[in-house]
Each structure stands twice: as C-alpha cells, then as structure tokens.
C-alpha cells in the first residue's frame, strides 16, 4: 500500500497532496494474466460509485500501452452493465510506500 498519481514529493497519510492511496501488484504473467487481475479489480468495487475524496478515488494505473488497451477493453465490457463508469485511468507513476501498513 502506498500513494500514487500525484506530483507532490514524499506523500504521507497526513500530507497526500494530489496523490491517492494505491496498491501495486507484482505478478508473474506465466501464472496469472493481466486480464485475470482486471477481473478481480472490477469485481472488487462498484465502478459507478462516486469517490468521496481524491485519497480514495477509483483509479486504475497501467504500466504500458498493452495494459492500457486491455484495461479499456475490460471497461467497455462493463459499460453494458453500468451506465456511468467513474473509474479514472492513468499511466503508472511511481508508487511511494506508506510509512506504516496496518
């Protein structure tokens, strides 16, 4: 768990700046596909829900053009079930680890 998506250096829980809380998943594509990770992502939250703060916003970071393409295609499949998808998209920025994980 950490903070990503912002420009402020060294974000912390009490001083996030324009960052959001995020997790970065390291995975072995030989064991699990990016598409499977996307299914878990979409199954884990309501993409139509309004985030009540920037800190907890719905956001999906991608690392390369292929991941972006797969993520957008997965969202298009959801659009048939949800009239308003509020999940943001962003190219991955460095994830600053939080100082304490509970």
N, C-alpha and C positions, 0 to 999 in steps of 0.2 A: 504494500500500500504506500502511496506517495501522492505527489502533486504534479500535474502536467497541464499543458495547454496555455500557459501564460508567459509573460515576458519578465516578470519580477524575479530577480535572482534570490536564491536560497529561501523559498517559501516555507512557512511553518503553519501549523494549525491555527495559530492566533494572528498570522500575518500572511494570508494567501495571495494577496494582490489579485491578479486576474486568473489565477490557476483554479483547477478543480481537483477534488480528490479522485485518484485513479489507481488502478492496479495494472501492472504489466505482466503478461503471462509469457514465460519462456516455454516453448513446447518443441517437441520433436515431430516434424511433419511426416516422418516414417511411421509414427504411432498414432497420431491424431491429425486430422486435416484442419485447415483453417475454416473450411465450411462447417465442420462439426463445432468448432469454437463459436462460430457465428450463431448456430442453432441454440447453443447454450446461452449465449448473450441475449438473443431475442426472447428466449424462454424465461429469462430471469428478471425482466422488468416490462412495464407497460410503456411501449414507445410513444403512446399518445398522451402520457401524463405530463403535466406542466411541472418543471423543476421549480422548487420554491426558493432556490438560491443558486448562484453560479457555482458555489462549492460542491453542490450535489447534483449538478445538471446531468442529463442523459447525454453522453458523448461516446463516440466510438473513434478511437485513434487507429490509423493504419500506417504501416511502415513502407509500403511500396505501391506502385501503380496496380499490380496484380491484386493485392489485398483490397485496395480501394474498389476495384472493379467487382470483386466478389462480394464485398460489403454492400455496395449499391444494388447489386442484383438481388441479394438477400432481402434488402429493404423493399425493393419493388414487389417481391412476393408477398411481403407483409401488407403492402398498400391495399391489397384486395380485401384484407380483414380489418384494417384500421383506416378511418377516413382522414386522420391527421397525425402523421408521424412527426414528433417533435425532437427526435434524437438528432444531435449535431454530428457533423463529420469533420475530422481534422487530420491533417498529416501529423504523424507522431513527432512530438518534441521530446527532449529528454525528460525522464520521469525522476523527480527529486524524491528520494526515500523520506518517509516521515521519520521524525526522531524517536517516536515510540509507537509500537504496534500493540494494541490491547487484544 
